[in-house]
Amino acid sequence: MRALVAAIVLWLAVAAAWAQEGPDYAAWEAVATRAEAAVEAGRASDDALESVRAEVDAFRAEFLGAQNINATRLETLSGQLEALGAAPEDGTAEAEEIARRRAELSEQITTLSAPRIAAGEAFSRADGIVGEIDTILRDRRAETLTSRGPPAWNLAIWSGAAKDLNDSLFDLIDGMDRAMDDGLAARELEENLPLILVLLAVALVLVLRGRRWLELIGERLERPGGSEAGAGLRLSGFLISLGQVIVPLIGLLALSLALNRTGLFFFWGEELVAFIPAIGTAIFVYRWLGGRLFPKIEGVRSPLNIAPALYRRARYLLLFMGLVLAAGIFFRQLAEIDRYDEETRTALLLPVVITIGYLLFRLGRLMGRHVPSTTEEGEPAPTVLDRLVGLLSRLARTVGVVGPLLAIAGYLNAAEALTLPAVQTLALFAVLALLVDVVRDAYVVISRGQTSAEESLVPVLASALLFVLAVPLLALIWGATVNDLGEVWIAVQEGVLIGDTRISPSVFFTLIAVFAVGYAITRFVQSALRTSVLPKTKLDQGGRTAVVSGLGYVGIFLAGLVAISAAGIDLTSLAFIAGALGVGIGFGLQNIVSNFISGIILLVERPISEGDWIEVGPNMGFVRDISVRSTRIETFDRTDVIVPNADLISGTVTNYTRGNTVGRVIASVGVAYGTDTKRVEKILQEIGEAHPMVVMNPPPFVYFAGFGESSLDFEIRAILRDVTWKLVVHSEMNHAIAERFAEEGIEIPFAQRDIWLRNPETLGARPAPKAARQPPTVDPPSGAARPTSDDISAASDD
């Protein structure tokens, strides 16, 4: 009975909260029914479908958020239910209190899950409706693009277009005459005359002179240079140059407002006047781009590396592009306002498309003259910008040819959908290239010139972020709608379902944030141990390095686990990935894993430590760094040798300074035969004991090594306090030996060889004439055998 009462109270509470905060399902049902009927009929206009889609999309966003209702409470209840354990399946009796509690928790979970289930079902329905509407709209746009209108060679369209333009002009003049005849325009003009005069004066000043004044100010500020002051002036010049677009645009707005205040323009005339700022914006933007990309001031930096002699031509091309685009905007607006037929629209826009194609082709050829970057040695080293310029150059030339051909063939819609986005794409990337330079200058100014922009990572990352942010704009330029971008964002928000875990941006950012915090804490603790704690212990440098490195690996591992747990990712659902990774490690990553395990062994056992003098194969030097994959050894010629850790564990390593720096030096010397060996031994003993680096316990030992081919060989074997001085001590002992032997008259012999020539008389024999071709005859000494040919050959070799 208590469980029933608790369930009823809980249900009422959830229902009240749902009624206050949850979606309005009654309103949703009405909207969904109307939307499904419109989709099924397929006769609604594009505007009507867009309106219905907006309503459905609003409900869909609500349903997406409602799927997380009661998430915290459900997680708590699931934990409680899991703590009770599973119900016995073998018929074993269970305590009544536990059974009743399990039933209560199950009932609460079912009740709290109801709103989430309802929201999920409604979201699926809304998502399906939105997808169907988008499909209809896309099909209609595709049909419009592939439809063919009247071809350019149909002369009838030109005469019809001339007539329609003439009618529109007369309608405008007639409307102005009627406004004056009615007296309404005269009264409004008289009332607003002071304001109109002020607005016209402002418009004339801003449009005709404002841009030029700002251009002169910018030219005085911007000068070549790479210092902080130069970067600051360039940045100021860029910001001022933006006024070359903003100031004339304000003037056009004032002009449009002044014309509307006259009362002479009614009906479609008002709409045309209101469109004046949009028409002028195209002109001023492309003129500004021309001035920034191809500056008039000699030596000013430009994103394009082309000959300065081509700058003037490039500026004119961009100015003409702005004028043609403005004409296109005017004709499209006029055709829409006056409801021109397809023939007139084709006649008006066909010259615009052909001219844009020509200008695109010319710009593409101009961009093709861009010279890629090179190295200091003159070798080509194209950057990302160089490759992008080459790609845009080919795009412009291709579209410049294909677009006009499509328009002439009658596919005007397809030609417009190709040429206009191409022009806007060039403008977008031009603005991005300019902003990249602005970011570099801003970084130099902010850092006060302490770091070069070319050598810093911050400007590169900021520039990459600019290009990423430009991707949605690029999609909109090439035909994507705001709804399409919204669908992408909805899909991103919804995330990807992997097993029972949904990976969404919020999960990803939570994972990154928690891991970053854990990583920062780990590094802080490592720094504290390295600088404050471990130096006060008795651990040597190698032990300290091992402790700090081990703590770093453990900390990063724990930070990863905590981040995964905080993000709500179920690791059990990723078991198949771990299995695949294990197979990959078994087959392809054996060496990496072997080096990793060897690195851990080196850090734990510490057979070598940082600062040790070791010899591994042909490499000898000091250990400078031990990581989990490899060890860096600095040789005596100041080069770094990277040795895989597996070689240090499985191979033979000589450590000269392990545990202490005591080591032995051996100085060898030979004396001439006949020298007093006891005397030599005494002198060498004195030399060994006299060196300050030699320890006396045990004392140096002089070893009579043996009888060599040319000398009697001796060795001084001495123990040094610091074996790293071995070469210095050896050299100083050799100097002392040479000096003492010279004072004592002891000879250090050089190599001696006795050469015996068999039959030396053959070397003085005169060569036989070429015609004889017989060996010379030599009388042997009495009692000697006559030499053979082998003897003569041996004598020649000797």
C-alpha positions in Angstrom: 0.0 0.0 0.0 2.8 2.4 0.8 4.5 1.6 -2.5 1.3 2.4 -4.3 0.9 5.7 -2.6 4.6 6.6 -3.2 4.1 5.8 -6.9 1.0 7.9 -7.2 2.7 10.9 -5.5 5.7 10.5 -7.8 3.6 10.3 -10.9 1.7 13.4 -10.0 4.9 15.3 -9.4 6.4 14.3 -12.7 3.2 15.1 -14.5 3.1 18.5 -13.0 6.7 19.2 -13.9 6.1 17.9 -17.4 3.0 20.0 -17.8 5.0 23.1 -16.9 8.3 22.5 -18.6 7.8 19.8 -21.3 6.8 20.4 -24.9 3.2 21.1 -25.8 2.2 17.8 -27.4 -1.2 19.0 -28.4 0.2 21.9 -30.4 2.8 19.6 -31.8 0.2 17.1 -33.1 -1.6 19.9 -34.9 1.6 21.2 -36.5 2.8 17.7 -37.4 -0.6 16.8 -39.0 -0.5 20.0 -41.1 3.1 19.4 -42.2 2.5 15.8 -43.2 -0.5 16.8 -45.2 1.6 19.5 -47.0 4.3 17.0 -47.7 1.9 14.4 -49.0 0.2 16.9 -51.3 3.5 18.3 -52.6 1.7 21.4 -54.0 2.8 24.0 -51.4 5.1 26.8 -52.5 8.7 27.0 -51.4 7.9 29.8 -48.9 5.0 27.8 -47.4 7.2 24.7 -47.0 9.9 26.8 -45.4 7.4 28.3 -42.9 6.1 24.8 -42.0 9.6 23.5 -41.7 10.6 26.3 -39.3 7.7 25.4 -37.0 8.6 21.7 -37.1 12.2 22.5 -36.5 11.4 24.5 -33.4 9.5 21.5 -31.9 12.3 19.2 -32.9 14.8 21.3 -30.9 12.5 21.1 -27.9 12.2 17.3 -28.2 16.0 17.0 -28.4 16.5 18.8 -25.2 13.6 16.9 -23.5 15.4 13.6 -24.0 17.6 14.5 -21.1 14.8 15.2 -18.7 15.3 13.4 -15.3 18.7 12.2 -16.4 20.3 12.8 -13.0 17.4 11.3 -11.0 17.3 8.2 -13.3 21.1 7.7 -12.9 20.6 7.8 -9.1 17.7 5.3 -9.2 19.6 3.0 -11.4 22.5 3.0 -9.0 20.2 2.2 -6.1 18.6 -0.7 -8.1 22.0 -2.0 -9.0 23.1 -1.9 -5.4 20.2 -4.2 -4.5 21.5 -6.8 -6.9 19.7 -9.0 -9.3 16.5 -10.9 -8.2 17.1 -14.6 -7.6 16.3 -16.7 -10.6 16.4 -20.2 -9.1 13.2 -19.7 -7.1 15.1 -18.9 -3.9 13.1 -16.7 -1.5 14.2 -13.1 -1.1 13.7 -10.8 1.8 10.3 -9.0 1.6 11.9 -5.6 2.3 14.4 -6.0 -0.6 11.8 -7.2 -3.0 9.4 -4.4 -2.2 12.2 -1.8 -2.5 13.3 -3.2 -5.9 9.7 -2.9 -7.1 9.4 0.7 -5.9 12.7 1.7 -7.7 11.6 -0.1 -10.9 8.3 1.7 -10.8 10.0 5.1 -10.3 12.4 4.4 -13.2 9.5 3.5 -15.5 7.6 6.6 -14.5 10.5 9.0 -14.9 11.5 7.4 -18.2 8.1 8.1 -19.8 8.8 11.8 -20.7 12.1 10.8 -22.3 10.6 8.1 -24.3 7.8 10.4 -25.5 10.3 13.1 -26.4 12.4 10.5 -28.4 9.4 9.4 -30.4 8.3 12.9 -31.1 11.9 13.9 -32.1 12.0 11.0 -34.6 8.7 12.1 -36.1 9.8 15.7 -36.4 13.1 14.7 -37.8 11.4 12.6 -40.5 9.1 15.5 -41.5 12.0 17.9 -41.7 13.9 15.4 -43.9 11.0 15.0 -46.3 10.5 18.8 -46.6 14.2 19.2 -47.3 14.1 16.5 -50.0 11.2 18.3 -51.7 13.0 21.7 -51.6 16.3 20.1 -52.9 14.4 18.4 -55.8 12.8 21.7 -56.8 16.2 23.5 -56.7 17.8 20.8 -58.8 14.9 21.0 -61.3 15.4 24.7 -61.5 19.1 24.4 -62.1 18.7 21.9 -64.9 15.8 23.6 -66.6 16.6 25.2 -70.0 15.4 28.6 -71.0 15.4 30.4 -74.3 18.9 30.3 -76.0 20.9 33.5 -76.6 20.5 33.3 -80.4 16.7 33.7 -80.1 16.4 37.4 -81.2 12.8 37.7 -79.9 14.0 37.8 -76.3 16.0 40.9 -76.9 13.2 42.9 -78.4 10.9 41.8 -75.6 13.5 42.8 -73.0 13.8 46.2 -74.6 10.1 46.7 -74.4 9.8 45.6 -70.8 12.6 47.9 -69.7 11.0 50.8 -71.6 7.7 50.0 -69.8 9.3 49.9 -66.5 11.0 53.3 -67.0 7.7 54.8 -68.1 5.9 53.3 -65.1 8.5 54.9 -62.8 8.2 58.3 -64.4 4.4 58.0 -64.5 4.3 57.1 -60.8 6.4 60.2 -60.0 4.1 62.4 -62.2 1.0 61.1 -60.4 2.6 61.7 -57.0 3.3 65.3 -58.0 -0.2 65.7 -59.4 -1.8 64.4 -56.3 0.0 67.0 -54.2 1.1 64.3 -51.7 4.7 64.3 -52.9 4.9 68.0 -52.9 3.7 68.3 -49.4 6.0 65.5 -48.2 8.9 67.1 -50.1 8.2 70.5 -48.5 8.0 69.0 -45.0 11.2 66.9 -45.3 13.2 69.3 -47.4 15.8 70.3 -44.7 16.3 66.6 -43.8 16.5 65.6 -47.5 19.1 68.3 -48.2 21.2 67.2 -45.2 21.0 63.6 -46.2 22.0 64.3 -49.8 24.9 66.4 -48.6 26.1 63.6 -46.3 25.6 61.1 -49.1 27.6 63.1 -51.6 30.5 63.8 -49.2 30.7 60.2 -47.9 30.3 58.5 -51.3 32.5 60.9 -53.4 35.2 62.0 -51.0 35.0 59.8 -47.8 36.5 56.8 -49.4 39.3 58.8 -50.9 40.2 60.5 -47.7 40.4 57.2 -45.8 42.6 55.8 -48.6 45.1 58.6 -48.3 45.3 58.2 -44.5 45.9 54.4 -44.9 48.6 55.0 -47.5 50.4 57.3 -45.1 50.3 54.8 -42.3 51.3 51.6 -44.2 54.9 51.3 -45.0 57.1 48.2 -45.4 58.8 46.9 -42.3 58.8 44.0 -39.9 59.2 45.8 -36.5 56.6 46.2 -33.8 56.0 49.7 -35.0 55.6 48.6 -38.6 53.2 45.9 -37.6 51.1 48.3 -35.5 51.0 50.8 -38.4 50.0 48.1 -40.8 47.2 46.9 -38.5 46.0 50.5 -38.1 46.0 51.0 -41.8 44.0 47.8 -42.3 41.3 48.9 -39.8 41.1 52.4 -41.4 40.8 50.8 -44.8 37.6 49.1 -43.7 36.1 52.5 -43.7 36.5 52.6 -47.5 33.5 50.2 -47.5 31.6 51.3 -44.4 31.7 55.1 -45.0 30.4 55.0 -48.6 27.8 52.5 -47.6 26.6 54.9 -44.9 26.4 57.5 -47.7 24.3 55.2 -49.8 21.9 54.6 -46.9 21.6 58.3 -46.5 20.8 58.7 -50.2 18.2 55.9 -50.1 16.6 57.5 -47.1 16.6 60.9 -48.8 14.9 59.6 -51.9 12.3 57.8 -49.9 11.6 61.1 -48.0 10.8 62.9 -51.2 7.5 60.9 -51.6 8.1 60.6 -55.4 8.7 56.8 -55.3 5.7 54.5 -54.7 5.1 50.8 -55.1 8.0 49.1 -56.7 10.0 52.3 -56.9 10.4 52.3 -53.2 11.7 48.8 -53.2 14.2 49.6 -55.9 15.4 52.7 -54.0 15.8 50.6 -50.8 18.1 48.3 -52.7 20.6 51.0 -53.6 22.9 50.2 -50.6 23.1 46.5 -51.6 24.0 47.5 -55.2 26.7 49.9 -54.0 28.2 47.4 -51.5 29.3 45.1 -54.4 31.2 48.0 -56.0 32.9 49.2 -52.8 33.8 45.7 -51.5 35.6 44.7 -54.8 37.3 48.0 -55.1 38.5 47.6 -51.5 39.7 44.1 -52.2 41.6 45.4 -55.3 43.4 48.0 -53.2 44.3 45.6 -50.4 45.4 42.7 -52.6 47.3 44.9 -55.1 48.4 48.0 -53.1 49.4 51.2 -54.8 52.2 51.8 -52.4 55.5 50.2 -53.6 56.8 47.6 -51.1 53.6 47.0 -49.1 53.1 43.4 -48.4 50.5 41.5 -50.5 49.2 37.9 -50.1 49.8 37.3 -53.8 53.4 37.1 -55.1 53.0 38.5 -58.6 54.9 41.2 -60.5 54.0 44.7 -59.2 53.7 45.8 -62.8 50.4 43.7 -63.0 48.9 45.4 -59.9 47.1 48.2 -61.8 45.5 45.8 -64.2 44.4 43.5 -61.3 42.8 46.5 -59.5 40.8 47.4 -62.6 39.6 43.8 -63.1 38.3 43.7 -59.5 36.6 47.1 -59.9 34.9 46.0 -63.2 33.8 42.8 -61.4 32.1 44.9 -58.7 30.3 47.0 -61.3 29.1 43.9 -63.2 27.9 42.3 -60.0 26.1 45.5 -59.0 24.4 45.5 -62.5 23.4 41.9 -61.9 21.9 42.7 -58.5 19.9 45.6 -60.1 18.5 43.5 -62.9 17.5 40.6 -60.7 15.7 43.0 -58.3 14.0 44.8 -61.2 12.9 41.5 -62.7 11.5 40.3 -59.4 9.7 43.6 -58.7 8.2 44.1 -62.1 7.6 40.3 -62.6 9.5 39.9 -65.9 9.0 36.7 -67.9 11.8 34.2 -68.4 12.8 35.6 -71.8 13.3 39.1 -70.5 15.2 37.8 -67.5 17.5 35.9 -69.7 18.1 38.9 -71.9 19.0 41.0 -68.9 21.2 38.6 -67.1 23.0 36.8 -70.0 25.4 39.7 -70.7 26.1 39.9 -66.9 27.0 36.2 -66.7 29.2 36.3 -69.9 31.1 39.4 -68.6 31.6 37.7 -65.2 32.9 34.6 -66.9 35.4 36.8 -68.9 36.6 38.6 -65.8 36.9 35.3 -63.9 39.1 33.9 -66.7 41.3 37.0 -66.7 41.6 36.8 -62.9 42.5 33.1 -63.1 45.3 33.8 -65.5 46.5 36.6 -63.3 46.6 34.4 -60.2 48.4 31.8 -62.3 51.4 34.1 -62.3 51.8 33.8 -58.6 55.3 32.7 -57.7 55.4 30.0 -55.0 57.7 30.3 -52.0 61.3 29.0 -52.1 63.9 28.0 -49.6 67.1 29.9 -48.8 68.8 27.7 -51.3 66.3 28.6 -54.0 64.5 25.3 -54.0 60.7 25.4 -54.4 58.8 25.1 -51.1 55.2 25.8 -51.8 53.1 26.7 -48.8 49.4 26.0 -48.2 48.6 29.5 -49.5 50.6 28.8 -52.7 48.6 25.6 -53.4 45.4 27.3 -52.6 46.1 30.1 -55.1 46.9 27.5 -57.7 43.6 25.7 -57.1 41.6 28.9 -57.2 43.4 29.9 -60.4 42.3 26.7 -62.1 38.8 27.1 -60.7 38.4 30.6 -62.0 39.6 29.8 -65.5 37.4 26.7 -65.7 34.3 28.5 -64.5 35.1 31.5 -66.7 34.8 29.2 -69.8 32.0 26.8 -68.7 29.7 29.4 -67.2 29.2 31.6 -70.3 28.8 28.5 -72.5 26.0 27.2 -70.3 24.3 30.6 -70.4 24.5 30.9 -74.2 23.1 27.3 -74.5 20.0 28.4 -72.4 21.0 27.0 -69.0 21.1 30.5 -67.4 20.2 29.2 -63.9 23.0 26.7 -63.9 25.4 29.3 -65.2 24.4 31.7 -62.4 24.8 28.9 -59.9 28.3 28.3 -61.1 29.7 31.8 -61.8 28.4 33.8 -58.9 29.6 31.3 -56.2 33.0 31.2 -57.9 33.3 35.0 -57.7 32.2 34.9 -54.1 34.6 32.1 -53.3 37.5 34.1 -54.6 36.4 37.1 -52.5 36.0 35.0 -49.4 39.5 33.5 -49.7 40.9 36.9 -50.5 39.4 38.3 -47.3 40.8 35.3 -45.4 44.3 35.9 -46.8 44.1 39.5 -45.7 42.9 38.4 -42.2 45.9 36.0 -41.9 48.2 39.0 -42.3 46.1 41.0 -39.8 46.4 38.1 -37.2 50.2 38.1 -37.6 50.5 41.8 -37.2 48.2 41.7 -34.2 50.3 39.0 -32.6 53.5 41.0 -33.1 51.8 44.0 -31.5 50.4 42.1 -28.5 53.7 40.3 -27.9 55.6 43.6 -28.3 57.8 42.1 -30.9 59.3 39.5 -28.6 58.5 36.7 -30.9 58.5 36.6 -34.7 55.0 35.8 -36.2 56.7 33.4 -38.6 58.2 31.4 -35.8 55.2 31.3 -33.4 52.5 28.7 -33.4 49.7 31.1 -32.1 49.2 33.0 -35.5 49.2 29.7 -37.3 46.5 28.2 -35.1 44.4 31.4 -35.3 44.7 31.4 -39.1 43.6 27.8 -39.2 40.6 28.7 -37.0 39.6 31.4 -39.4 39.6 28.9 -42.3 37.5 26.5 -40.2 35.0 29.2 -39.4 34.8 30.1 -43.1 33.6 26.6 -44.0 29.9 27.3 -43.2 30.1 30.5 -45.3 31.7 28.5 -48.2 28.8 26.0 -47.9 26.2 28.8 -48.1 28.0 30.3 -51.1 27.7 27.1 -53.1 24.0 26.5 -52.5 23.7 25.2 -49.0 20.9 26.8 -47.0 20.7 27.8 -43.4 18.4 24.9 -42.8 21.1 22.5 -44.2 23.6 23.9 -41.8 21.1 23.6 -39.0 20.7 19.9 -39.9 24.4 19.4 -39.7 24.4 21.1 -36.3 21.5 18.9 -35.1 23.4 15.8 -36.2 26.5 17.0 -34.4 24.5 17.8 -31.2 22.8 14.4 -31.4 26.3 12.7 -31.6 27.3 9.3 -32.7 26.1 6.2 -30.8 28.9 3.7 -30.0 27.5 0.8 -28.1 25.4 2.3 -25.3 27.4 5.6 -25.3 26.5 8.6 -27.4 29.5 10.7 -28.3 28.4 14.4 -28.7 30.2 17.7 -28.7 29.3 18.2 -25.0 30.8 14.8 -24.2 33.9 15.6 -26.3 34.5 19.0 -24.7 33.9 17.5 -21.2 36.5 14.8 -22.0 39.0 17.4 -23.2 38.4 19.8 -20.3 38.7 17.2 -17.6 41.8 15.7 -19.1 43.4 19.1 -19.5 42.8 19.8 -15.8 44.3 16.4 -14.8 47.2 16.9 -17.1 47.9 20.4 -15.6 47.7 19.0 -12.1 50.1 16.2 -13.0 52.7 18.6 -14.5 52.3 20.9 -11.4 53.0 18.0 -9.0 55.9 16.9 -11.1 57.4 20.3 -11.1 57.0 20.6 -7.3 58.7 17.2 -6.8 61.5 18.0 -9.1 62.3 21.4 -7.7 61.2 21.3 -4.0 60.8 17.8 -2.6 63.2 15.4 -4.3 66.3 17.6 -4.0 66.0 17.3 -0.2 66.0 13.5 -0.3 69.0 11.2 -0.6 67.9 10.0 -4.1 70.5 10.5 -6.8 69.7 12.3 -10.0 68.7 9.1 -11.8 66.3 8.2 -9.0 64.7 11.6 -9.1 64.2 11.4 -12.8 62.6 7.9 -12.4 60.2 9.1 -9.7 59.1 12.2 -11.7 58.7 10.3 -14.9 56.8 7.5 -13.3 54.5 9.9 -11.6 53.9 11.6 -14.9 52.8 8.4 -16.6 50.5 7.4 -13.8 49.0 10.9 -13.6 48.3 11.0 -17.3 46.8 7.6 -17.2 44.5 8.5 -14.2 43.6 11.8 -15.9 42.5 9.9 -19.0 40.4 7.5 -16.9 38.8 10.3 -14.9 38.0 12.2 -18.1 36.4 9.2 -19.7 34.3 8.6 -16.6 33.3 12.3 -16.3 32.2 12.3 -20.0 30.0 9.3 -19.3 31.7 7.0 -21.8 31.1 3.3 -21.1 34.5 1.6 -21.6 32.8 -1.8 -21.9 31.2 -0.6 -25.2 34.7 0.0 -26.5 35.9 -3.5 -25.8 36.0 -4.4 -29.5 38.2 -1.5 -30.2 40.6 -2.6 -27.5 40.6 -6.1 -28.9 41.4 -4.8 -32.4 44.1 -2.6 -30.9 45.6 -5.6 -29.2 45.7 -7.5 -32.5 47.4 -4.5 -34.1 49.9 -4.2 -31.3 50.6 -7.9 -31.6 51.3 -7.7 -35.3 52.5 -4.2 -36.2 53.6 -2.5 -33.0 55.9 -5.1 -31.5 59.0 -2.8 -31.6 57.1 0.1 -30.1 55.7 -2.0 -27.2 59.1 -3.6 -26.7 60.8 -0.2 -26.4 58.0 1.1 -24.1 58.3 -1.9 -21.7 62.1 -1.5 -21.8 61.8 2.2 -21.0 59.7 1.3 -17.9 62.3 -1.3 -16.9 65.1 1.3 -17.2 63.1 3.8 -15.1 62.4 1.2 -12.4 65.6 -0.8 -12.2 67.8 2.2 -13.2 70.8 0.3 -14.7 71.6 3.6 -16.3 70.6 7.1 -15.2 70.8 10.6 -16.6 74.4 11.8 -16.5 76.0 8.4 -16.7 78.8 7.8 -19.1 78.0 4.7 -21.1 79.1 2.8 -24.1 76.5 1.1 -26.3 77.9 -0.7 -29.4 80.0 1.9 -31.3 78.4 4.8 -29.4 79.9 6.4 -26.3 78.7 9.4 -24.4 76.6 10.8 -21.5 73.0 9.9 -21.0 70.9 13.1 -21.3 67.3 11.9 -21.4 65.5 8.6 -20.8 61.9 8.4 -22.2 59.6 5.5 -22.6 60.6 4.8 -26.1 64.3 5.7 -26.5 67.3 7.2 -24.7 69.2 10.2 -25.8 73.0 10.0 -25.5 75.2 13.0 -26.1 78.6 11.9 -27.6 81.9 13.6 -27.0 81.6 15.4 -30.3 78.3 17.0 -29.1 76.0 15.0 -31.3 72.9 13.3 -30.0 72.4 9.6 -30.6 68.9 8.2 -30.1 69.1 4.6 -28.9 66.0 2.4 -28.6 65.4 1.2 -25.1 65.2 -2.4 -26.2 68.9 -2.2 -27.2 69.8 -1.0 -23.7 67.9 -3.9 -22.1 68.8 -6.8 -24.4 72.3 -5.6 -25.5 75.6 -5.1 -23.8 76.0 -1.7 -22.1 79.2 -0.4 -20.5 78.4 2.1 -17.7 81.6 3.9 -16.6 79.9 5.9 -13.9 77.2 3.7 -12.4 77.1 4.2 -8.6 80.3 6.3 -8.5 82.7 8.0 -10.8 85.8 6.0 -9.8 87.6 4.4 -12.8 91.0 3.3 -14.1 93.3 4.8 -16.6 96.1 2.8 -18.4 99.1 4.7 -19.9 101.3 2.5 -22.1 104.9 3.3 -23.1 107.8 1.4 -24.6 111.6 1.8 -24.0 114.6 0.6 -26.0 116.1 -2.8 -25.4 119.0 -2.6 -23.0 117.3 0.0 -20.7 117.3 -0.7 -17.0 113.8 -2.0 -16.4 113.8 -1.3 -12.6 114.7 2.2 -13.2 111.9 2.7 -15.7 109.5 1.1 -13.3 110.5 3.5 -10.5 110.1 6.6 -12.8 106.7 5.5 -14.0 105.6 4.8 -10.4 106.6 8.3 -9.4 104.7 9.8 -12.4 101.6 7.8 -11.5 101.7 8.8 -7.8 102.4 12.5 -8.6 99.2 13.1 -10.5 96.5 14.7 -8.3 93.6 12.8 -9.8 95.1 9.4 -9.0 94.0 7.8 -5.7 96.5 6.2 -3.3 94.3 3.4 -2.1 94.9 1.3 -4.1 98.2 2.9 -5.3 99.2 3.1 -8.9 100.7 -0.1 -10.3 103.4 -0.2 -13.0 103.1 -3.3 -15.1 106.0 -4.7 -17.2 103.8 -5.9 -20.1 106.5 -7.8 -22.1 109.0 -7.8 -24.8 107.8 -6.1 -28.0 109.2 -6.2 -31.5 111.0 -2.9 -31.0 110.7 -2.1 -27.3 110.2 -3.2 -23.8 106.5 -2.4 -23.0 105.3 -0.9 -19.7 101.9 0.3 -18.4 100.9 2.7 -15.6 97.6 1.4 -14.2 96.0 3.9 -11.9 92.6 4.5 -10.3 91.1 8.0 -10.8 88.8 9.8 -8.5 86.6 10.9 -11.5 86.8 8.6 -14.6 85.3 11.4 -16.7 88.8 12.9 -16.6 90.3 9.8 -18.1 91.4 11.3 -21.4 92.9 14.4 -19.7 94.8 12.3 -17.2 96.1 10.0 -19.9 97.3 12.9 -21.9 99.0 14.6 -18.9 100.8 11.3 -18.0 102.1 11.0 -21.5 103.5 14.5 -21.3 105.2 13.6 -17.9 106.6 10.4 -19.3 108.1 12.2 -22.3 109.6 14.9 -20.1 111.1 12.5 -17.5 112.5 10.1 -20.1 114.2 13.0 -21.9 115.7 14.1 -18.6 116.9 10.6 -17.7 118.2 9.8 -21.1 115.8 6.9 -21.6 115.1 6.2 -25.3 111.6 5.6 -26.5 112.3 3.6 -29.7 110.5 3.8 -33.0 109.6 0.8 -35.0 112.7 -1.0 -36.5 112.7 -3.5 -39.4 115.7 -5.5 -40.8 115.2 -6.1 -44.6 117.1 -9.0 -46.3 117.3 -9.1 -50.0 117.8 -12.4 -51.6 120.1 -12.2 -54.6 120.7 -8.4 -54.4 123.0 -8.6 -57.5 119.9 -9.0 -59.7 118.9 -5.4 -58.8 121.9 -3.9 -60.6 121.7 -6.0 -63.8 121.1 -4.2 -67.0 117.8 -5.0 -68.7 117.9 -7.2 -71.8 117.1 -5.8 -75.2 113.5 -6.1 -76.3 114.4 -8.3 -79.2 116.2 -10.9 -77.1 113.2 -11.6 -74.9 115.3 -13.8 -72.6 116.2 -13.2 -68.9 119.7 -11.9 -68.2 122.4 -14.4 -67.3 124.2 -13.7 -64.0 127.1 -15.8 -62.8 126.5 -16.8 -59.3 129.1 -16.5 -56.6 131.2 -19.6 -56.0 129.3 -22.2 -54.1 125.9 -20.6 -54.8 123.2 -22.1 -56.9 122.1 -20.5 -60.1 119.1 -18.3 -59.6 115.8 -19.5 -61.1 113.0 -17.4 -62.5 111.1 -17.5 -59.2 114.2 -16.1 -57.5 114.3 -13.2 -60.0 110.6 -12.5 -59.5 111.0 -12.5 -55.7 113.9 -10.1 -55.9 111.9 -7.8 -58.0 109.1 -7.8 -55.5 111.6 -7.0 -52.7 
